[in-house]
Each structure stands twice: as C-alpha cells, then as structure tokens.
Amino acid sequence: MDTSSGKYLYCVFQGEDFQELEVPTIDNNSKAYTISYEDILAVVSDTDQFIFDPTQKNAMAHERVISEVMKENTVVPMSFGNVFKSEENITIFLQGIHEEVKSVLAEIEGKIELGLKIFWDPDDIAREVKEENPELANIGEASYQFQIRIGQKVAELVDEKRNYYSKEIMEGLNELAIASKKNRTIGDRMVLNAAFLIQREMEENFDTKVNELYEKFEDKLEFKYTGPWPPYNFVNIKLEIRGE
C-alpha cells in the first residue's frame, strides 16, 4: 500500500482480515483494506485528500463501505471525515481504543440499527384541527390579538397530534426493540425521527410492525424506513487521536 498517502477511516471490527474490499471508496481512487492491532481491525482506504465535504455523494460512499463490511461482521462505525496521515497513526489509534472497541462490540454483537422518519402535510393537519374545532375555523374580522391567540391554539393542537402519532408509533415499535432514540426533527413536515436497535433476527418482525403502523396511518402520514445500519445512534466512541 502507498504509505505516503492519507488513510480514510470507515469502521472498526473484530474478525477475519481482508486484503482488499471490492467496493467503491470515498474518493474512488483505491480499494478499502484493513490495518490491524492485535485482534481488532480498522477499515481504511488510501486518499490524497485530508478534508472531505459532507455531501450526499461522500456520505453515501462512507456508508457503502461500512455496509459491505457489515454483511459479514459486527462493526463499530466511525463518523464521517476522519483521515489519518499514516498507517502508524491508525495503529496508535487502535491501540488507544482497543479495550473500548471490544467492550462495545460485545454489546452490539448480532444487533442492527433501523431508522424511521415520519412526515405529514402541515397545511392538511392545520386544516384538520380547525375542522375538528369549529370555533377556530372562521375568525372573520377578529382583532389582531385574537387572531394571534387563535394561531397559538392551532399550533398547540397540532403539537398534540404530533405527540399522539409519535407516541403511538414509538410504543408499537419499542416492543420489538432493544433500545430506541428519538432524534431532532427538522422543519414542519417531520413528525418523528427515530432510530431503533434490534436483534438482527428480529428484522422481519420489525418490518411487519412498521408495515402495520403504516397501514394504520397511511391516510395521514408518510413513512421513510431505512436500514439496516450499523448502530451509529447507540455507539459512543470518540476519536481522540487524529493523523498529523
């Protein structure tokens, strides 16, 4: 390998070494391969770049390599954009996180992450709230202050509906999950942004439950269901050593 180039880091795992991985890497200029320290291995690729913009294309390339390794191994995913200057730096990094990685791998062995984002049409929901509460529907020539109060009441009722849908969906899926995490929602359209940690063998059951919930709410909500992913939301290993 070209030890003069940088090493882009994708993930760490404990398993069989491989010389090269036949999957496009983040800069499409090299194959992914492993650098080991004792019984853990880092998946890297050579690169002449040391800063990668978090574009969709780059993020997908990062995920693609991890997903390929994940087919045969339980992995600890690394965050996007970490580049080390040499193989020696990677080895030092692995040495520093060795015990932590082994502990995390033991916890997530045989587990996967699934993601679910729920959306709605905010205009439709606001209209529905007004239809359910006729006193909010026609404010006519009401004073400005009264219109403000009406708007605030509509917003409160919309939030109640958001909380209702979120609770119903989370409670239904938490029955099959080991752990779950609600992430920040973005914009008025997103109702829920959640990640679920499940046993790999429970994926089919989880899929079925997601479909049941979709059928229950399909006239109100849009589902975006993704995965399986490595457990990004349930692993907390911080990079303390950077290539220099």
N, C-alpha and C positions, 0 to 999 in steps of 0.2 A: 504494500500500500504506500501511497505518497504521504510520508510522514511530515512533509513540509506544509501541507495544506491543513486547513482547519477541519475540525470534526464536529459535525452537527449531531446532536443527541436527541434520540426519539423516545427511548424507553429502556427499562432495565428488567431483566428476568433471571430466573434460575432454571436452567435446563440444558439442552444439548447445544453445543457451539455450532455455528454455520459459517462458512467462508464468505458466501455472498447470497443476497436475497434478490430474487428476480421480481423487483417491483420498482417503479419509478420513484426516485428520491426527490427531495425538495428542490434541488436545482437541476435535476435530470442529467447530471454530468457523471454520476457514479452509482455504483451499487451499494446497498446497505450491507453492513457486515458487523461482526461483534468484536469487542475488546473485553477481555475478562480480567477479573480479580478474584482469586480463589474460586468460589462456586457461584458467583453472580456475573452476569454479562450485560454490557451496555450495547445497544444497537445504535450504530452511527453510520454516517456517510461522509465522504470527503467533500470539502467545499472550499472555494477561494473567497466566499463571502463571509463576513462576520456579523452583518446585520440583515435580517430578513423582515420585510414589511408583512404585517399580519393580514395579507389579502386573502380572499376566499381560496384562490388557487394554491397559495402556500400552505394555508391551514389544512386544506384537503390533502395535500401531499404528505404533510406531517401525520395526519390521521391514517392515511392509506398504508404507510409503512407499519405503524403500530398495529393496525387491524390485521395485517398479514402475519406479523409475529404472534398475535393473539390467537390465531387459528390453532396453534399447537402448544401455546404456553400461557400461563398466567403472568401478566406483565404489570409493572409499576410504570404508568405513563409519566413522561416528563412534559413540562409546559413548553409551549411553542417558543422557538427562537433561541435556544441555548447552543452556543458554539464554543468549543474549546480549541486551543491552538495546537495541541499535540496529543498523541496517544498517551504520553506520560501524564498529562493533565487529567485525562479521563481515568486513568488508573488510580491517581491520587484521589479523585472524586469518589470512585467506587469504594476505595478503602475507607473514606470518611463516612459513607452512608451504609456500609456493609451490614451491620447489625440491624439498623433500622429497616433496610430493604427486606431482610429475611423475616423480620417480625411482621411487616406489612403483607408480604407475600403469603405468610401463613394465615393471616386474617382474611385475605381476599381469594384464596385458592378456590377455584371452581365457581367463582361469582362473576357476574357481569353487570354493567350499568345499562339501563334503558331510559330514554328521555321522552317526555311528553309535554308538548306545548299546546295550549288550548286558546282559541281565538273566537271572537264574536264580532258582529257588526254593531258598534256603539250607538249608531243612529237608530237601528232597529230596537235595541234594548231600551233606549230613552223613550222611544215612541210606545213601546210595550208598557213601560212604567206609567206613562201618562194615561194610557187606555185603562190600566188597572186602577188608576186613581183619578177619576173624572175631575176632581177639584183642581188638578194640576194641568188639565188639558187646555183650557181656554182662559187666559188671563186678560185678554182684551186690552183695555186702556188702563190697566192697573199701574200704580205708581212704580217708579224705578226701584225703590226699596223693596216693594212687594215682589217684583219680578226677580230681584236678587234672591230673596228668600225662597221663592219657588224653584229657582235654579239649584239652590243648595239642597233643597228637599229631594229633587230629582236625582242629584248626584249621590245623596245618601242612599236612596232606594236602589240605584244602580250598583253601588258598592255592596249592598245587602245581597243582591242577586249574584254578584261576583263571588262573594264569600260562600253563598249557598252552593254554587256549582263547584267551586274549589273544594269545599268540604266533602261533597258527595263523591267526587272523583278520587280524592286522596284516601278517604276511608275505604272505598271499594278496592283500591289497588294496594293499600298498606297491608291488607290481609295476606297478600302473597309476597310481600317484600320483606327483606331482612332489615332494610333501612331506607329512608327516603329523605329528600331535601327539596324544599321549595326555594327556588332562586328568584331573583328580582325580575318582575315583569317590565316590559318596555312598551310604552305607548298605550293608547286607549283600547286597542284591539285585543291585546293579550290579556287573557283571564288568568292563566296559570302557566308557570314554567317550572317543571318538576323533574327530578331525577330519582331513579329507584335502583337500589342494589338488590339483586335477586340471585338465587342459586341458578346456575346455568340450566339444570334440568327442569326448572320451573318456567322456562321461557315460553313454552307453548301455552301453558295455563295462564300466564300473564297476558299473552297476546289475546287469548279468548276473552279475558276480563275487559281488556281495553276495547275490544270489538263490542262487547255487551254495553259498555258505557257509551260508546259512540252511537249505537243504535238507539239508546235511551234519549240522547240529547242532540241527535243529528239535525233536528229542525232549528236548533238554537246555536249550536257550537260547531266549530271546525277543529278537528284534531290533527296534530302533526306528531307522529310517533316515530322515534328513531332508535337505532342501536342494532345489535349490541355494541357497546363501547367498553373500553377499559374503564375502571371506576374512578374517573377524574374527580368527581364530586365527593369521593369517600376516601381519598388518599391525600395525605398532607406531608409530603417530603419536600423540604425547601433546599434549593441549590445554594450552598454556602461557598463553593469553590468554582470560580469561573476560569476559563482558559485565558492566559495572559501572555 
